[in-house]
Amino acid sequence: AALLFQGIEKRVSGSSKPLYKALVDLSEGYALWDAFDYKGGWNKLHSAKKALEMAMLFGGPPGVKTLVSGLKENMTFLEKIVMGGEGVKPEIFFDLLSNAKRRAELEHKYEDATARLYRALEVLAQVKLSERGFNTGSIDTARLPSTLREEFIQRYTSSIDGKIKIGLEAAYRLLSELGDELGLAFNKHWNDFKVLFESRNLSILAHGFAPIKPERNKQLWEMVLKISDVRPERLPQFPRMEL
């Protein structure tokens, strides 16, 4: 889309030139966002928004008003990720789900979609643990429940820096032991997750050579939505350009 708009920009003159330059920035901004370059994407979209708002003052092509409305909504969401530095944020969980949906529905890349869903599930646990004062990259053993302390020290102490680092399954075990509703929900559906994780582990982008089947990806999608109690309409939606 960006290349197409660049070609048009070279052919037009007058007030049309800034409009098509804005559409170039818009396309590149969403491409950067789609590749998790949140800061780069926000900068491009911010530039596009100002130019498109100016185009609206002079009428602009039909569809610009709707496009800008969707863009503003997206930027409000993206700003929460960009501002305040890096770290655990619930918006990243929502963005990973939205990204996974695009990979599956637009590109039929179920390996990529499943990898994003798995990471989204991990981010969700990291968010919940962060709210309770835990950092999964450096667990404070003194704050661990006594039922998990010795096991976590033995299994998850890094040989590189001596820190206790836990992954997805251990994070949900900890949440469950702390009585967190998310951890308890994950534990309740563990048998279902175990089957889906096995498919993911045997996939080409994990540890095996068996491609992810569309139905497995869909099952994991539904399970993540179920335990997180997230409705798809809450996820960021990239606007469609109908100009």
C-alpha positions in Angstrom: 0.0 0.0 0.0 2.8 2.4 0.9 4.5 1.8 -2.5 1.3 2.3 -4.3 0.6 5.6 -2.5 4.3 6.7 -3.2 3.7 6.1 -6.9 0.5 8.2 -6.8 2.2 11.0 -4.8 4.8 11.4 -7.6 2.0 11.8 -10.2 -0.2 14.4 -8.4 0.3 18.1 -7.6 -1.1 20.8 -5.4 -3.1 19.8 -2.2 -3.2 16.2 -3.3 0.5 15.7 -2.7 0.4 16.0 1.1 -2.7 13.7 1.2 -0.9 10.9 -0.5 2.2 11.5 1.5 0.0 11.0 4.6 -1.3 7.8 3.2 2.3 6.6 2.7 3.0 7.4 6.4 -0.2 5.7 7.4 0.6 2.5 5.6 4.2 2.4 6.9 3.0 3.3 10.4 0.7 0.3 10.6 3.4 -1.9 9.0 5.8 -0.9 11.8 3.2 -1.5 14.4 2.4 -4.9 12.9 6.1 -5.8 13.3 6.0 -4.7 17.0 8.0 -1.4 16.3 5.6 0.5 18.5 7.6 3.7 18.7 8.3 3.9 15.0 4.7 3.1 14.2 3.4 5.7 16.6 5.6 8.4 15.0 4.5 7.6 11.5 0.8 7.4 12.5 1.1 10.7 14.4 2.5 12.4 11.3 -0.3 10.8 9.1 -3.0 11.9 11.5 -2.1 15.6 11.4 -2.0 15.6 7.6 -5.2 13.7 7.2 -7.0 16.0 9.6 -5.8 18.9 7.4 -7.1 17.1 4.3 -10.5 16.8 6.0 -10.7 20.6 6.3 -10.6 20.9 2.6 -13.1 18.1 2.0 -10.7 15.3 1.1 -11.7 12.0 -0.6 -14.8 10.2 0.7 -13.8 7.9 3.6 -11.1 10.1 5.2 -13.3 11.0 8.1 -14.0 7.4 9.0 -10.4 6.5 8.5 -9.2 9.3 10.9 -11.7 8.2 13.5 -10.3 4.7 13.5 -6.8 6.0 13.5 -7.4 8.2 16.6 -8.8 5.2 18.4 -5.7 3.1 17.5 -3.3 5.9 18.6 -5.0 6.2 22.0 -4.3 2.5 22.5 -0.8 2.6 21.0 0.2 5.5 23.2 -0.3 3.4 26.3 2.4 1.0 25.0 4.8 3.7 23.8 4.7 6.1 26.7 6.2 5.1 30.1 9.1 3.0 28.8 9.4 -0.7 28.2 7.9 -3.3 30.6 4.9 -5.4 31.4 1.7 -3.8 30.1 -1.7 -5.3 29.6 -2.0 -3.5 26.2 0.8 -5.7 24.9 -1.4 -8.7 25.7 -4.3 -7.3 23.7 -1.9 -6.3 20.8 -0.5 -9.8 20.6 -4.0 -11.3 20.4 -4.9 -8.8 17.7 -1.7 -9.6 15.8 -2.3 -13.3 16.1 -5.8 -12.8 14.7 -4.4 -11.0 11.6 -1.8 -13.7 11.0 -4.4 -16.4 11.1 -7.3 -14.6 9.2 -5.4 -12.5 6.7 -2.4 -14.6 6.0 -3.3 -18.1 7.1 0.1 -18.3 8.9 -1.0 -20.5 11.8 2.6 -21.1 13.0 3.1 -17.3 13.5 -0.4 -16.9 14.9 0.1 -19.7 17.5 3.5 -18.3 18.5 1.8 -15.0 19.2 -1.0 -16.6 21.2 1.5 -18.5 23.3 3.4 -15.3 24.0 0.2 -13.5 24.8 -0.7 -16.1 27.4 2.7 -15.6 28.9 2.4 -11.8 28.9 -1.0 -12.1 30.6 0.6 -14.1 33.5 3.4 -11.6 33.7 1.0 -8.7 34.0 -0.9 -10.5 36.8 2.3 -11.4 38.7 3.6 -7.9 38.2 0.5 -6.6 40.0 1.4 -8.8 42.9 5.0 -7.6 42.9 6.6 -10.5 41.1 9.1 -10.2 38.2 9.2 -13.5 36.2 12.8 -12.7 35.2 14.0 -12.4 38.8 11.7 -14.1 41.3 12.1 -13.0 44.9 12.4 -16.4 46.7 11.4 -14.9 50.0 8.0 -14.0 48.6 7.3 -17.4 47.0 4.7 -19.7 48.7 6.4 -22.3 50.8 4.8 -25.0 48.7 6.8 -23.9 45.6 10.0 -22.3 47.1 12.3 -25.3 47.0 11.1 -26.6 43.7 11.5 -23.2 42.0 15.0 -22.7 43.4 16.1 -26.1 42.1 14.4 -26.0 38.7 14.5 -22.4 37.7 17.7 -20.8 39.0 19.8 -19.5 36.1 23.3 -20.9 35.8 24.3 -17.6 34.2 23.3 -15.0 36.8 21.8 -17.0 39.6 18.4 -15.4 39.2 15.2 -17.5 39.3 13.5 -17.1 36.0 10.1 -18.8 35.2 8.3 -19.4 32.0 4.6 -19.7 31.1 3.6 -22.9 33.0 5.5 -22.0 36.2 4.0 -18.5 36.1 0.5 -19.9 36.0 1.4 -22.4 38.8 2.5 -19.5 40.9 -0.6 -17.5 40.2 -2.8 -20.5 41.1 -0.9 -21.1 44.4 -1.4 -17.4 45.2 -5.1 -17.9 44.7 -5.3 -15.6 41.7 -8.4 -16.1 39.5 -6.5 -16.3 36.3 -4.1 -18.9 37.7 -7.1 -21.0 39.0 -8.8 -20.7 35.6 -5.6 -21.9 33.8 -5.3 -24.8 36.2 -8.9 -25.7 35.7 -8.3 -26.0 31.9 -4.8 -27.4 32.1 -5.6 -30.7 30.4 -6.9 -28.7 27.4 -3.9 -26.4 27.3 -1.5 -29.4 27.6 -2.8 -30.9 24.4 -2.5 -27.5 22.6 0.9 -26.8 24.0 2.1 -30.2 22.7 1.0 -29.3 19.2 2.8 -26.0 19.5 6.0 -27.7 20.8 5.9 -30.1 17.9 5.5 -27.3 15.4 8.2 -26.0 13.0 8.7 -22.7 14.8 9.0 -24.4 18.2 10.9 -27.7 18.5 9.5 -30.1 15.9 8.5 -30.4 12.2 4.7 -30.7 12.2 2.9 -27.6 10.9 0.2 -26.2 13.1 -3.3 -27.1 11.9 -5.9 -24.2 11.6 -8.2 -25.9 14.1 -5.5 -26.2 16.7 -4.8 -22.5 16.4 -8.5 -21.7 16.7 -8.8 -23.9 19.8 -5.9 -22.0 21.5 -7.4 -18.7 20.5 -10.7 -19.6 22.1 -9.0 -20.9 25.3 -7.0 -17.7 25.7 -10.1 -15.7 25.4 -11.9 -17.9 27.8 -9.5 -17.7 30.7 -8.7 -14.0 30.2 -12.4 -13.2 29.8 -11.6 -10.9 26.9 -14.1 -10.1 24.1 -12.6 -9.8 20.6 -14.2 -6.4 20.1 -11.9 -5.1 22.9 -8.9 -5.7 20.8 -7.3 -3.0 18.6 -8.6 -3.1 15.1 -6.7 -1.7 12.2 -9.1 0.4 10.1 -9.9 -0.5 6.5 -9.1 2.2 3.9 -12.1 2.7 1.7 -11.1 5.9 0.0 
